[in-house]
Amino acid sequence: MRSSQRLSVALACAEGDRPLDGWPAPDDPYVDRTVHVQPPYDALREGAFDVVVLRCEEPVEALPGLLRALDDRSVPVIVVSDRTDTETVVEVFRGGAGYLAEGDYCTHMLSSAVMAATVGHTYLSPAACAALREGAQRMPTAGDAMERLRSLLSPRERQIMELLSTGLGAQEIGLRLKLSEKTVRNNLSNIYGKLDARGSTDAVLRWLGATPAAPVLRT
């Protein structure tokens, strides 16, 4: 996607109400067009959207139907919900969607998350990250397991994983650590190999100690 191109966003709501009143603002720098879609989300099959934002009470119930409507099209999804329990956040993240907890973001953050989603960044708001970490800490062997993971990585790779687990992408990580984006991506490739991870989502789940064997939301 060219940086000068503003985005087309589908605003989906499982409850049938308009999601996210007041967003985007008329002068939003990233979003050009929004379309409100409701279950069974037929508009997702017919329209061309850059990102889907799903607002719902029960993400684990609502997200699979939305993903089916996308019919394996590679359109990034961001979930907005007031659920912040570990199980819900993990299931959504495993499904490949970003997660913003209600009250945990501003409209500018949502716009930035939408833009980041178009270049492969899966954003988690701070409360969602905290839910993953809390769940990992509750596991009886979490400390030992996470220490074993950390022992596989170099100090630089650990820094990168800590930033990756907050939702930052390679470019932002590079800016934080004063590294080129290419260097960060090379480090990420090495990290995925060491953690036996299929990509960034899998690596973050392993890093936070919240990884079941395989994704389940698309089944």
C-alpha positions, 0 to 999 in steps of 0.5 A, spaced: 500 500 500 502 506 498 503 511 503 499 516 500 493 512 499 488 513 505 484 506 507 477 503 506 475 500 513 469 496 514 466 497 521 463 491 523 458 490 529 456 483 532 450 486 536 447 490 530 449 497 532 454 502 529 460 501 532 465 506 534 461 512 534 465 518 532 471 514 529 474 516 524 474 523 525 473 527 518 480 529 518 483 522 520 490 522 516 489 514 514 482 513 513 478 515 507 472 511 507 468 507 512 462 502 511 458 499 517 457 491 516 452 487 520 452 479 521 452 475 516 457 480 514 455 479 506 458 486 505 465 483 506 464 478 500 462 484 496 466 490 497 474 491 497 476 493 504 483 494 507 482 493 514 476 490 518 474 493 525 470 488 529 466 491 535 463 486 539 461 483 546 464 476 545 470 476 540 471 468 541 463 467 538 463 473 533 470 473 530 470 466 527 463 468 523 467 474 520 473 470 518 468 466 514 465 471 511 472 474 509 473 467 505 480 467 506 482 473 503 488 476 507 484 482 510 487 484 517 482 484 522 482 489 529 477 487 535 475 492 539 471 489 546 471 490 553 473 483 555 480 483 557 480 476 560 486 472 558 483 466 554 479 471 550 485 475 548 489 469 546 484 466 542 483 473 538 490 473 537 491 466 535 486 468 530 491 473 527 487 479 529 489 485 533 486 487 540 484 493 543 480 493 549 475 498 551 477 504 554 484 502 553 485 506 547 484 513 544 481 514 537 488 516 534 491 510 537 485 506 533 487 509 527 495 508 527 493 500 529 489 500 522 494 503 518 499 498 522 495 492 520 496 494 513 503 492 513 502 486 517 503 489 525 498 485 529 497 491 535 495 489 542 493 495 546 496 495 553 490 491 557 491 486 552 498 485 553 497 485 560 492 479 560 497 475 556 502 476 561 498 475 567 495 468 564 502 466 563 504 468 570 498 464 573 501 457 569 505 453 574 511 452 570 511 459 567 517 462 570 521 456 568 518 455 561 519 463 560 526 462 562 528 457 558 525 461 552 529 467 554 536 462 554 535 461 547 536 468 545 541 473 545 540 480 549 539 483 543 534 478 541 530 479 548 530 486 547 526 485 540 521 480 543 519 485 549 518 490 544 514 485 539 510 483 544 507 490 545 505 490 538 510 494 535 513 492 528 520 492 525 520 499 523 518 502 530 522 497 534 528 499 529 527 506 532 527 504 539 533 500 539 537 505 533 537 499 528 535 499 521 529 495 519 533 490 515 537 488 522 530 488 526 527 483 521 534 479 520 533 478 528 526 476 527 528 471 522 533 468 527 528 468 533 523 465 529 527 459 528 530 459 535 523 459 538 520 454 533 515 459 531 511 460 525 511 468 525 510 474 529 504 472 532 506 465 534 513 468 537 509 473 541 505 467 544 511 463 546 514 469 549 508 470 553 507 463 555 500 463 552 501 458 546 497 452 545 499 448 539 495 451 533 490 456 532 483 454 532 479 460 530 479 459 523 476 451 524 
